[in-house]
Amino acid sequence: MNTFDIIIKPLNTEKTTIQKETLNQVSFEVAPKANRIQIKKAVEKIFKVGVEDVRTIVVKGKVKQKGKIVGKRKDWKKAIVTLVPGSTIEFFEGV
């Protein structure tokens, strides 16, 4: 698996902003088959920062209904990456 295929997109919500400021953690949507070691190496290579810990969560898709038609959103995988103290990712910093 290619390094740039592992990280799909960063997650930027109120909760992730609080985690970034207090715990030095950033969150990403990652490929469903990526493991913690691959995610750690990808973040270190792409953003050139030290990674202390990686936690992963599989988020189940919601069931949606519009009239008689019932569908389901896709399941996706989230990674919460704890950075080494003192390191930051410029992408998440406001200008």
Protein Blocks (a to p, Z undefined) as FASTA:
>chain_A
ZZklmpmbdcddfklmmmmmmnopacddddfkbcfklmmmmmmmmnopacfbdcdddddd
ddddehjbccdddddddddddddehiacfklpcZZ
